[in-house]
């Protein structure tokens, strides 16, 4: 998570009005606004690969796939986030052009600066979404994916997928091969 972008607290309505006028994206958690930093090309490529696989798979269904520029509201946390990728199958979300609330699957691609937050506090916020069934964390460097699935008793269970393994997203009824998920991703970033 980035640095707080404002010196004062905003209510959700003021945040949404302010955010609509900004050049950069900002996440919002209980009155505080946080600047979203840009991502490296490997991060964007993996997010796009996951979104493309999901989009192709959900074509013709009531589900929609969104990427980094769509806000996801977590009402229980008084928060708005920009997940790397998420899926919603909600009619209410289809009727809301700027903010979604009923994600079934959220994917975050880990970066060194956000990995701890994505695994910890952000996941705690996301668990407040009643419709959420899965949360996937993709580690580009290790080529591993941790998928947390909500079980019948409401407990979140880790399903780890190691390097080279296909990733199963049960909420979308989709398995993505490692080759497809990491297509066109270099092993290391080149120095400029």
Secondary structure, DSSP 8 states (H G I E B T S, - for coil): ---BS-SS---HHHHHHHHTT-SS-EEEETTEEEE-----HHHHHHHHHHHHHHHHHHTTSS-EEEETTSEEEEGGGTEEE--SEEEE--HHHHT-SSEE--EEEEEEE--TTTHHHHHTHHHHHHTT-TT--EEEEEETTTTEEEEEEE-TTS-EEEEEE-TT--EEEGGGTEEE-HHHHTTT--SS----
